[in-house]
Amino acid sequence: MSRKIQIVLPEPVALQLQELADGCGEPLATFARQLVRDGIALAAKEGRVGAPAASASNPGSRGGRPRWLEPYGGDSAWRQEMWGAVVALHGRYPRHLEHLHTGWWSDESQAETLYALAVWRADIDDAGQDPREELAFHHQLDAYAQKLRQQGGGVERTWQPGPPPAEW
């Protein structure tokens, strides 16, 4: 899981940070996030802070199980995070996911594909460094959108993002 925080920097430092981000061709927030991650990783390596706690955002935290797959035995926090990630993915790419049907969460293949796409998108947003990652993501998203269109089923079955159903 991720957490959004805000920081206040003196204007000269903020300008320097912006200059560094511009020099790397990165958005300011993306560059700052990576700078903080690198600093914390260095502090952990030097023993000044503990190792990161196990979480859904740490791929190795569940015995090697990929984070887009639900932990064995179920996990309500994971379900909440994935549901939110799919809603966000739909909000970001509504045209690609417009043919997604209600009940997708009960189709293992559909659910795992959506979770994988959502995790992949988050990874690119958080730490993407190679534009080929972005291109590959969009290629796969286009292929998934085509699959959804081919499945058909009509407008009345189209999923509308919102809170998870009670049975989920």
C-alpha positions in Angstrom: 0.0 0.0 0.0 1.1 3.5 -0.7 0.5 6.7 1.3 0.4 10.2 0.0 2.3 12.8 2.0 3.0 16.5 1.6 6.2 18.3 2.5 7.1 22.0 2.6 10.5 23.0 1.3 12.2 26.4 1.4 11.8 28.1 -2.0 15.6 27.8 -2.9 15.5 24.0 -2.2 12.2 23.6 -4.1 13.7 25.4 -7.1 16.8 23.2 -7.0 14.6 20.1 -6.8 12.6 21.3 -9.8 15.8 21.9 -11.7 17.0 18.4 -11.0 13.7 16.9 -12.0 13.7 18.9 -15.2 17.2 17.8 -16.0 16.1 14.2 -15.7 12.9 14.8 -17.7 10.8 13.7 -14.8 7.7 15.3 -13.2 8.6 16.9 -9.9 6.6 14.5 -7.8 8.0 11.4 -9.5 11.6 12.7 -9.1 11.0 13.6 -5.4 9.5 10.2 -4.7 12.5 8.4 -6.1 14.9 10.7 -4.3 13.1 9.9 -1.0 13.1 6.2 -1.7 16.8 6.2 -2.6 17.6 8.1 0.6 15.6 5.7 2.8 17.2 2.7 1.0 20.6 4.1 1.8 19.7 4.7 5.4 18.5 1.1 5.7 21.6 -0.2 4.1 23.7 1.8 6.6 21.6 0.5 9.5 20.1 3.9 10.5 16.5 2.6 9.9 15.0 -0.8 10.0 14.3 -2.9 6.9 11.0 -2.1 5.2 7.9 -3.7 6.8 6.2 -6.4 4.8 3.3 -5.0 2.7 1.3 -5.5 -0.4 3.6 -3.0 -2.2 6.7 -5.1 -1.3 6.6 -8.0 -3.8 8.7 -10.3 -1.6 6.6 -9.7 1.5 4.2 -12.6 1.0 6.6 -15.5 0.5 7.3 -14.6 -3.2 3.6 -14.5 -4.2 3.1 -11.7 -6.7 1.3 -8.8 -5.2 -1.5 -8.8 -7.9 -2.6 -12.2 -6.5 -4.6 -12.4 -3.4 -2.7 -13.7 -0.4 -3.5 -17.3 0.5 -6.4 -17.5 2.9 -7.7 -14.1 1.8 -6.9 -10.6 2.9 -9.5 -7.8 3.3 -6.8 -5.1 3.1 -5.5 -6.5 -0.2 -9.0 -6.7 -1.6 -9.7 -3.1 -0.7 -6.4 -2.0 -2.2 -7.0 -3.9 -5.4 -10.6 -2.8 -5.8 -9.4 0.8 -5.4 -6.6 0.2 -8.0 -9.1 -1.2 -10.5 -11.5 1.7 -10.0 -8.5 4.1 -10.5 -7.5 2.2 -13.6 -11.0 2.5 -15.0 -11.0 6.2 -14.2 -7.8 6.7 -16.0 -8.6 4.5 -19.0 -12.4 4.6 -19.3 -12.4 4.0 -23.1 -10.2 0.9 -22.7 -12.3 -0.6 -19.9 -15.8 0.5 -21.1 -16.8 -3.1 -22.0 -15.8 -4.5 -18.6 -18.8 -6.5 -17.3 -20.4 -6.5 -13.9 -19.1 -9.5 -12.0 -15.6 -9.4 -13.4 -14.3 -10.0 -9.9 -15.8 -13.5 -9.9 -13.9 -14.5 -13.1 -10.4 -15.4 -12.0 -8.8 -14.6 -15.3 -10.5 -11.2 -15.6 -9.7 -10.3 -12.0 -6.1 -11.3 -12.2 -5.6 -9.5 -15.5 -7.1 -6.3 -14.0 -5.1 -6.5 -10.8 -1.9 -7.1 -12.8 -2.6 -4.1 -15.0 -3.3 -2.0 -12.0 -0.1 -3.0 -10.2 1.9 -2.6 -13.4 0.5 0.9 -13.9 1.3 1.8 -10.3 4.8 0.5 -10.7 5.4 2.6 -13.8 3.9 5.7 -12.1 6.1 5.1 -9.0 9.4 4.1 -10.4 9.2 3.8 -14.2 12.5 4.7 -15.9 12.2 3.2 -19.3 9.7 4.5 -21.9 9.5 1.0 -23.2 7.7 0.0 -20.0 5.0 2.6 -20.8 4.7 1.4 -24.4 4.4 -2.2 -23.3 1.8 -1.4 -20.8 -0.3 0.5 -23.4 0.1 -2.3 -25.9 -1.2 -4.8 -23.3 -4.0 -2.5 -22.2 -5.1 -2.2 -25.9 -5.1 -6.0 -26.3 -7.2 -6.4 -23.1 -9.6 -3.7 -24.4 -10.0 -5.6 -27.6 -10.7 -8.9 -25.7 -13.4 -7.1 -23.7 -15.0 -5.7 -26.9 -15.0 -9.2 -28.4 -16.8 -10.7 -25.4 -19.8 -8.4 -26.0 -22.8 -8.7 -23.7 -24.6 -5.4 -23.9 -24.7 -2.2 -22.1 -26.9 -3.5 -19.2 -24.0 -5.7 -18.1 -21.4 -3.0 -18.2 -19.6 -2.4 -14.9 -19.9 1.0 -13.3 -17.1 1.7 -10.8 -18.1 2.2 -7.2 -17.8 0.5 -3.9 -17.2 -3.2 -4.0 -20.2 -5.5 -3.9 -21.1 -7.2 -0.6 -20.1 -10.6 -1.8 -16.6 -9.4 -2.7 
